[in-house]
Each structure stands twice: as structure tokens, then as C-alpha cells.
Amino acid sequence: MIKALLPFLALALLAGCGSKQDLKPNVGSQLPPKPAAATDQPTPTELMATDDQARPNRSDEALTKSERRQDDKFELPPT
């Protein structure tokens, strides 16, 4: 009985995820104050956007191509 209802329950939960609305402040609250250097008040969408410094592109591969290393005259054995 429960196993038969589980797919319908999952579909009902997923159906609620599809709604999209514009962001707006809650009733009785306001947006944060305007930044000092800004010319106008940012919209909620602009406040939620991240810049490149906050989300940098990551690369796990340190070398993009295989190259032979140059001799390092300062790489000395331990004494």
C-alpha cells in the first residue's frame, strides 16, 4: 500500500519545486540600505547575483599540457 503511494508522493513534492516568482521583501520589511557608492537601489535579483570573485572558476588540472621542466639552479640538495 505504502509502496504504491510513494511515486505519487514524490511527484507531488517535485511539482512544488517548479514554481518561480520574482523576489520581493516580506510584508513589513524593506530591502537593505543602498550601498554608499551605488547610484541607485539594487533590485532583489541584483542582490542575489554573485560576482566572479565570489564564485571563481575552478580547475583541478594544474598543467594544461605536458612540458619538460627547466633546470632550476637554486634547487639544491638538503645539507
N, C-alpha and C positions, 0 to 999 in steps of 0.2 A: 504494500500500500504506500509506504513512505518512498520507496524507490521509484514508484510510478509518478509521484508528485515532484520529485527532485528536479527533473528537467524543466518543468513549468515554473517552479520557484526560481531557478537560475535565469530563465528568460525574463521573468518579471523583474528581477533585480537588475538585469542588464538594460531593460527598457528605460529605467530611470536615469541611466548614465548618459543617454543621448540628448537630453535637453540642454540647450545653450541659450544663455541670456547675456545681455550686456551687464558689466559690473557696475554697481552703484552702491553708495554707502547705505548702511542700515538706517531705518527710521529713527530720527532723533540724534544721529551722529553726522559728523562732517568729514570731508577729506582732510588729510594732513595739511598744515600750512604750506604756502608756496615757498619753494627754495629761494634764498636771497638772490642768487644770480639768475634765476629764471625770469623770463619776460611775461609769462602767463602761467596760470594754474594748470599742472599736468592732469590729464584725464585718468580715470582708474586703469584703463588699458595701458597707458604710458607708464604708470607707476608700477605695474606688474611686469613690464618688459625688462629683461636683463641685458646688460651691455657685454661686449666681448671680454672685458676684464673679469667680469663676474663668472662667465662660463667660457673659459678658453678652450680652444681645440686641443685635443689630446692626441698624442702619437706614442704608441708603445715601442715603435722601432726607432732606435737611436740613429742607425745608419740607413740611409736610403739606398745606397749601393755599396758593394764590397770593394774596398780600396786597401792597398798596402800602406801600412803606417810609415811615416817618415822617421828616420833615426832622430832620437832626442839626446842631445849631448849632455843634458842635465840629469838624465835618468841614470843614476849611479847605484851600484850595489850597496846594501847596508854595511856599515862598518862595525 
